[in-house]
């Protein structure tokens, strides 16, 4: 299961699970990791064909840049969810 979203300059976000572009995520547990968006492309546009690579230096701590290294997990419930992530 995977959901994606973009964080705006104020820290707000909306998750999308890819179901016809409708907002929301399927119920379940998710690992949370963050990647900087340097391409300017929409989250629904295809990328370079591979997953984003972890960034060694930057505004996001390295441990949160990969599904393999992140310690952040969230449990999406069948209701409105606000899941704030502190880094």
MIDOSE-1310 file (N, C-alpha, C; in nm, 2 decimals, decimal comma, always signed):
residues 87
xxxx	+0,08/-0,12/+0,00/+0,00/+0,00/+0,00/+0,09/+0,12/+0,00; +0,05/+0,22/-0,08/+0,13/+0,35/-0,08/+0,03/+0,46/-0,10; +0,06/+0,57/-0,04/-0,01/+0,70/-0,06/+0,10/+0,81/-0,07; +0,07/+0,91/-0,15/+0,17/+1,01/-0,17/+0,10/+1,15/-0,15
xxxx	+0,18/+1,25/-0,13/+0,13/+1,38/-0,11/+0,24/+1,48/-0,12; +0,20/+1,61/-0,12/+0,29/+1,72/-0,12/+0,27/+1,80/+0,01; +0,38/+1,85/+0,06/+0,37/+1,94/+0,18/+0,39/+2,08/+0,12; +0,30/+2,17/+0,16/+0,32/+2,31/+0,11/+0,41/+2,39/+0,21
xxxx	+0,43/+2,52/+0,18/+0,52/+2,60/+0,26/+0,48/+2,62/+0,40; +0,35/+2,60/+0,43/+0,29/+2,61/+0,56/+0,29/+2,48/+0,64; +0,33/+2,37/+0,57/+0,33/+2,24/+0,64/+0,21/+2,16/+0,62; +0,11/+2,21/+0,54/-0,01/+2,14/+0,51/+0,01/+2,04/+0,40
xxxx	-0,07/+1,93/+0,41/-0,06/+1,83/+0,30/-0,19/+1,76/+0,29; -0,21/+1,69/+0,17/-0,32/+1,60/+0,15/-0,26/+1,48/+0,09; -0,31/+1,36/+0,14/-0,26/+1,23/+0,08/-0,35/+1,19/-0,03; -0,29/+1,12/-0,13/-0,36/+1,06/-0,24/-0,32/+0,92/-0,26
xxxx	-0,41/+0,83/-0,28/-0,37/+0,69/-0,30/-0,38/+0,65/-0,45; -0,40/+0,74/-0,53/-0,40/+0,71/-0,68/-0,53/+0,67/-0,73; -0,64/+0,68/-0,65/-0,77/+0,64/-0,70/-0,83/+0,76/-0,77; -0,82/+0,76/-0,90/-0,88/+0,87/-0,98/-0,85/+1,01/-0,93
xxxx	-0,74/+1,03/-0,87/-0,70/+1,16/-0,82/-0,78/+1,21/-0,70; -0,85/+1,13/-0,64/-0,93/+1,17/-0,52/-0,84/+1,17/-0,40; -0,86/+1,27/-0,31/-0,78/+1,27/-0,19/-0,81/+1,16/-0,09; -0,72/+1,11/-0,02/-0,74/+1,01/+0,08/-0,64/+0,90/+0,07
xxxx	-0,63/+0,82/+0,17/-0,55/+0,70/+0,18/-0,63/+0,58/+0,23; -0,59/+0,47/+0,19/-0,65/+0,34/+0,23/-0,62/+0,32/+0,38; -0,71/+0,26/+0,46/-0,69/+0,23/+0,60/-0,57/+0,14/+0,61; -0,49/+0,16/+0,71/-0,37/+0,07/+0,73/-0,25/+0,15/+0,78
xxxx	-0,15/+0,07/+0,80/-0,02/+0,13/+0,86/+0,07/+0,17/+0,74; +0,14/+0,28/+0,76/+0,23/+0,33/+0,65/+0,36/+0,38/+0,72; +0,47/+0,35/+0,65/+0,59/+0,41/+0,68/+0,59/+0,55/+0,62; +0,64/+0,65/+0,69/+0,65/+0,78/+0,64/+0,79/+0,82/+0,60
xxxx	+0,81/+0,86/+0,48/+0,94/+0,92/+0,44/+0,92/+1,03/+0,35; +1,02/+1,12/+0,35/+1,01/+1,25/+0,28/+1,12/+1,26/+0,17; +1,09/+1,32/+0,06/+1,19/+1,34/-0,04/+1,17/+1,49/-0,09; +1,27/+1,56/-0,11/+1,26/+1,70/-0,16/+1,21/+1,69/-0,31
xxxx	+1,13/+1,79/-0,35/+1,08/+1,79/-0,48/+1,16/+1,90/-0,56; +1,26/+1,86/-0,63/+1,34/+1,95/-0,70/+1,30/+1,96/-0,85; +1,20/+1,87/-0,89/+1,17/+1,86/-1,03/+1,06/+1,96/-1,07; +0,98/+2,00/-0,97/+0,86/+2,09/-1,00/+0,75/+2,01/-1,07
xxxx	+0,76/+1,88/-1,08/+0,65/+1,81/-1,15/+0,54/+1,77/-1,04; +0,43/+1,74/-1,09/+0,32/+1,70/-1,01/+0,34/+1,56/-0,96; +0,29/+1,53/-0,84/+0,31/+1,40/-0,78/+0,25/+1,29/-0,87; +0,15/+1,32/-0,96/+0,09/+1,22/-1,04/+0,17/+1,20/-1,17
xxxx	+0,26/+1,28/-1,20/+0,34/+1,27/-1,33/+0,44/+1,16/-1,31; +0,48/+1,09/-1,41/+0,58/+0,99/-1,40/+0,71/+1,05/-1,38; +0,80/+0,99/-1,31/+0,93/+1,04/-1,28/+1,04/+0,98/-1,37; +1,15/+0,95/-1,32/+1,26/+0,90/-1,40/+1,26/+0,75/-1,41
xxxx	+1,15/+0,69/-1,35/+1,14/+0,54/-1,36/+1,18/+0,47/-1,24; +1,24/+0,53/-1,14/+1,29/+0,47/-1,02/+1,24/+0,55/-0,90; +1,25/+0,49/-0,78/+1,21/+0,56/-0,66/+1,31/+0,67/-0,63; +1,27/+0,77/-0,56/+1,36/+0,88/-0,52/+1,47/+0,82/-0,44
xxxx	+1,59/+0,87/-0,45/+1,71/+0,82/-0,38/+1,72/+0,91/-0,25; +1,77/+0,84/-0,14/+1,79/+0,92/-0,02/+1,89/+1,03/-0,04; +1,86/+1,15/+0,02/+1,95/+1,26/+0,01/+2,04/+1,26/+0,13; +2,17/+1,28/+0,11/+2,27/+1,28/+0,22/+2,27/+1,41/+0,30
xxxx	+2,26/+1,52/+0,23/+2,26/+1,65/+0,29/+2,14/+1,73/+0,25; +2,08/+1,80/+0,34/+1,96/+1,88/+0,30/+1,87/+1,91/+0,42; +1,75/+1,97/+0,39/+1,66/+2,01/+0,50/+1,59/+1,89/+0,57; +1,60/+1,78/+0,51/+1,53/+1,66/+0,57/+1,63/+1,57/+0,63
xxxx	+1,62/+1,54/+0,76/+1,72/+1,44/+0,82/+1,73/+1,31/+0,74; +1,85/+1,26/+0,72/+1,87/+1,15/+0,63/+1,79/+1,03/+0,67; +1,76/+1,00/+0,80/+1,69/+0,89/+0,84/+1,54/+0,89/+0,79; +1,49/+1,00/+0,76/+1,35/+1,01/+0,71/+1,34/+1,02/+0,56
xxxx	+1,45/+0,99/+0,48/+1,45/+1,00/+0,34/+1,43/+0,87/+0,27; +1,41/+0,76/+0,34/+1,39/+0,63/+0,28/+1,30/+0,54/+0,36; +1,22/+0,46/+0,29/+1,13/+0,37/+0,35/+1,21/+0,27/+0,43; +1,34/+0,24/+0,39/+1,42/+0,14/+0,46/+1,48/+0,20/+0,60
xxxx	+1,49/+0,33/+0,61/+1,56/+0,39/+0,73/+1,46/+0,47/+0,82; +1,35/+0,50/+0,77/+1,26/+0,59/+0,85/+1,21/+0,52/+0,98; +1,19/+0,60/+1,08/+1,14/+0,55/+1,21/+1,00/+0,59/+1,23; +0,95/+0,67/+1,13/+0,81/+0,72/+1,14/+0,71/+0,63/+1,08
xxxx	+0,61/+0,60/+1,15/+0,49/+0,51/+1,10/+0,36/+0,58/+1,15; +0,26/+0,57/+1,06/+0,13/+0,62/+1,10/+0,03/+0,51/+1,07; -0,08/+0,52/+1,14/-0,19/+0,42/+1,13/-0,31/+0,50/+1,08; -0,35/+0,49/+0,95/-0,47/+0,56/+0,90/-0,59/+0,48/+0,93
xxxx	-0,69/+0,55/+1,00/-0,81/+0,50/+1,04/-0,92/+0,53/+0,94; -1,04/+0,46/+0,95/-1,15/+0,48/+0,86/-1,23/+0,60/+0,91; -1,17/+0,72/+0,91/-1,23/+0,84/+0,95/-1,14/+0,96/+0,90; -1,17/+1,08/+0,93/-1,08/+1,19/+0,89/-0,96/+1,18/+0,98
xxxx	-0,84/+1,19/+0,93/-0,72/+1,18/+1,00/-0,64/+1,30/+0,98; -0,58/+1,35/+1,09/-0,47/+1,45/+1,08/-0,35/+1,39/+1,15; -0,25/+1,37/+1,07/-0,13/+1,30/+1,12/-0,01/+1,40/+1,11; +0,02/+1,47/+1,21/+0,13/+1,56/+1,21/+0,26/+1,49/+1,24
xxx	+0,36/+1,52/+1,16/+0,49/+1,45/+1,17/+0,59/+1,56/+1,22; +0,65/+1,53/+1,33/+0,76/+1,62/+1,38/+0,89/+1,56/+1,35; +0,98/+1,64/+1,29/+1,11/+1,59/+1,25/+1,21/+1,65/+1,35
